Amino acid sequence: MAKSYDEGFVEALMKHLLYHCKIPKVQVERALGAILGLFIAGVLPPTLGDDLKMICAEFPLRKASRDISGCDQSTTSDGKQSTNIDWLLHSEKRDQLLFVELKTADTGFRSTQHQTYLRVIDRIRRGKSASFLLADVVTIAKASRKRAKYAELLNCLDEQYFQCDDARLVYLAPEAMVAAHSGRDDDRVEWLRFQDLRDISPKFPAEWSAIRRHLAHLDSPAQD
């Protein structure tokens, strides 16, 4: 009986990527992020919503002046720099934005990035609108040397998603990082382990089953 997908390729790809998680300086998150982006809206736990819609990957958030270190070098240094959310999603039922951040190592938590996200969430909740996010993208685009790419980003952003008055930060991270940070009582932040992702995906279910099984190893790297 023919397989519905190339099991050998998926297995080899995931083993290859997860092996390189153990090698210094290899940027595995980018490769895993590209794969996870195909599935993320449909595999987050149902507690976050059953109707999640992907808005875009690498959504830029304008930094406050005190957040400037470690900025996106495609922008200038006059307050128009950005830090990027791995995935920006929207729940229609809750009318809520989700800032989803991928971490593949338990040492990957960055306090400056975290505080930037929380400031944006607080501003959305206080102002009862996320519309300023679109205006900030326009400001960042004007200062960037990559204007064509920002124009493409703006073309795919639907204004309706930014009329909501609530947002939440979701970390998808190894169990050790989740254990270290999730004890804080903060309704702005949700911590997820890789094993918390759903078993079944509406997209490419057979491939997702293999991918999820390998990702779960990131929760217990000592057992790899």
N, C-alpha and C positions, 0 to 999 in steps of 0.2 A: 504494500500500500504506500503510495507516495506521500511524503510529508507535506504539510501545508506551508512550510517555510524552511529556510536553510538552517536547521538546528545547529549544524556544525559551525557555521559562520557566527551566529549569535553567541554561542558558547565561547568560541575562540576570541571574539571581540571583547566580551565582558571580562574574561580572564586576563586578557592583555591590558585592558584599562585598569582593572583593580590591582593588578601587579604593580603598575606604575604609580599607584597611590603611595607605595612604600619607598619610592625613589625621590630624593630631594630635588626640588626645583621643577619637577614635571607637573605641568598645569592640567591635571586630570579633570578638574571641575568643569573646564570648558567643554571637553569632549563628552563627559557624562551629561552636562547640561543640555547639549544639543540633542542627545538621545531622549532624555527625560522630558524635554519640551514637547515631544510628540504626544506624551501621555498625561502630563501633570494635571491638566484640568479634569481628567476623568478618574484619577486614581488617588486623589486626596481623600481623607476619611469623610464619611457622610456628615459628621458633626460640623464640617466647614461648609457644607452645602452640596446638594445633588444637582445643582444647575450652574456650575461654575463655567464661565466663559473666559477663554484666553484673550487678553487684550494685546499683549505683546511681550516679547522677551527683551531683557536689557533696557527696561524703561528708565530714562534718566531723571534723577531728582536733583534739583538745584541745591547746592550747598550754601549754608550760612557762612559768613566770613570766617567764623571760628572753626569751621570744618575743613579748611583748605588743604591741609597736608594730605598727600596720597590721592590727589584729584585726578580726574580724567584729563589727560594731557592734550586732548583734542580741543580743549577750550582755553580761554585766556585766563589771566590771573586777577581779574577785576570783579570777582563775585559772581561770575557766570560759569563756574565749574560745577561738575556733577558727579554723583555717585549713582551707580546703576543697580536697579532691582533685577534679580535674575528673571523673575516672571511677575507680571502684573495681571491679576485675574479679577473678575467681577462676579458676584452672586446677585442674580436678579431678584430672587425672593427676599433676600436680606437687604438688597440695595447697598452692598458693602464691597469695597475694594480689598483685595488680598495682595500684600507684598510678600512674595514667596522667595526665600533665600536658601540656596543650596550650600551646604558645607560638607566636605568629604573627609576632613580630618578633625579630630577632637581639639586641636589647637588653633582652629581657624576662626574663632570668634574675635571680632574687631569692635571694640567699645565705641570708637568714633563713628563707625558706620551704623552701629546699633542706635546710637543717640540721634543721628541724622534721621533715621527712619521714624523714631518715636516723635521727634519734633514735627515731622510732616503729618503723622497721624493726629497729633494733638491739634495742629492747625486746622485739619479737616473737621475734626469734631467741634472745635470752638466756633469755627466759621460756618458750620452746617453746609459745607460744599467743598468738593475737590477740584473745582474749576480752575483754581490757580495753577494746578499741575500742568494743564495745557499751555497756559500763558508762560510758565517757566520753560517749557520745552522750546517755545518760539524764541525766548530770550537766549537760551543756550545755543540754539541753532544759528542765530545771527552772529554769535561770537566764535563759532566753531569753524575749523578748516575743512570739516566734512559735511558741508551744507546739503549736498545731494542726498546723503544718507539720512540726515534729519528730515529733509523734505519727504522722503519715502516713509519715514516713521509717522510724520504728521498726517500723511494721506491715509494711513491705516487706523488712525485713532478716531473712534466714534465719540462725539461730544456727550452723548447720553450717559456714557459710563462715568463721567466726571461730574455729574449733577448730584451724586450721592453725598451723604453727610457722615459717613462712617468708613473706617478702614482698620485693617488688622495686619500685623506682621507675623508671618509663619516661617519658622526655621525647619528645614529638613536636614537633619544632621545625625552623626553617629551617636549611639546611645550614651557614650561617656560625656559628650558635650551636653546632651539633653539633661542628663542627671546633674551636671554641674550648674546649669543655669535655670532649669524649669521650676525650681522651688519658689521662685518669686511670684507673689500674687499680683499679676498685672493682666488686666483683661485686654490689653493692646497686643499681647504676644502669645503665640501658640508654638509649642515645641513638639516636633514629630521625629520619631526614629524612622529609619528606612523600613523596618518591619511593620510600621503602622500604615504603610501604603496599601491600597486595596489589592486583593489577590487577582481580581478580574478587571480588565480594561475594555472599554467599548471599541477601542482601536487596536488592531493587531493583537488579539488576546493571547495567542500562542507565544508570540515573541515577548510580550510583556511578562508572561509567567516566568520565562527564563531570565529576563533582565531583572525582575524583582528579586528572584532567588539569589542572584549574584550580589545585588545591592545590599541585601540583608546582611551579607558578610561584613559590611562596613560597620555594623553595630557591634561586632565582636572580632576586631582584627587579629587579636592574639590567637584565635582559633583557625585563621586562614592557613 
